[in-house]
Amino acid sequence: MLRTLYKIARTGVVSEPAAKDAAPALEVVGERLRAALVRRLSRSLAIRQVDAGSCNGCELEIHALDNPYYAIERYGVRFVASPRHADLLLVTGPVSRHMEAALRAVYEAMPEPRLVIAVGDCGADGGEFGVSYASCGGVASVIPVDGVVRGCPPTPAELMRGILEVLEIAAGQPK
């Protein structure tokens, strides 16, 4: 244990500092997101995330939404474990054949009105994997999709913008 502590003391901080110019733009998107939530739901937004066969790159960026830098929960967005409590479904990856029925079951378990966002290039159209014996392709080939956030993987800020766009469209608000 002491050896590990000495190594940490010798090495110091190795993480990169946060980008100074990105914080104001992030706050603007966050406040617009909070306003859209009030217009659309009059409460917080509950998100259920499903990995339908991805490489986990998109999941890492989705998990970053909950870290102290992005802290999406301060804008009224939270992640839930049950689709029965979710308003929005974030689906990552090309839908693999063995996840097709499970994804439909999660979608059907969500209460109306439900929103679905396909995350990443794979979620949009199957990406590099496309349609094959093992893959159904994009999320839209299995369940209805309200929005797509492209990227390989998309950044947390792009995910926030994508959620905002879907909420504004669903509420009938212009971009």
Secondary structure as UniProt FT lines:
FT   HELIX           2..11
FT   TURN            20..21
FT   HELIX           22..40
FT   STRAND          45..51
FT   HELIX           57..64
FT   TURN            65..66
FT   TURN            68..70
FT   HELIX           72..75
FT   STRAND          77..79
FT   HELIX           83..85
FT   STRAND          88..92
FT   HELIX           97..99
FT   HELIX           100..109
FT   STRAND          115..119
FT   HELIX           120..125
FT   TURN            127..129
FT   HELIX           139..141
FT   STRAND          147..149
FT   HELIX           156..170
FT   TURN            171..172
//
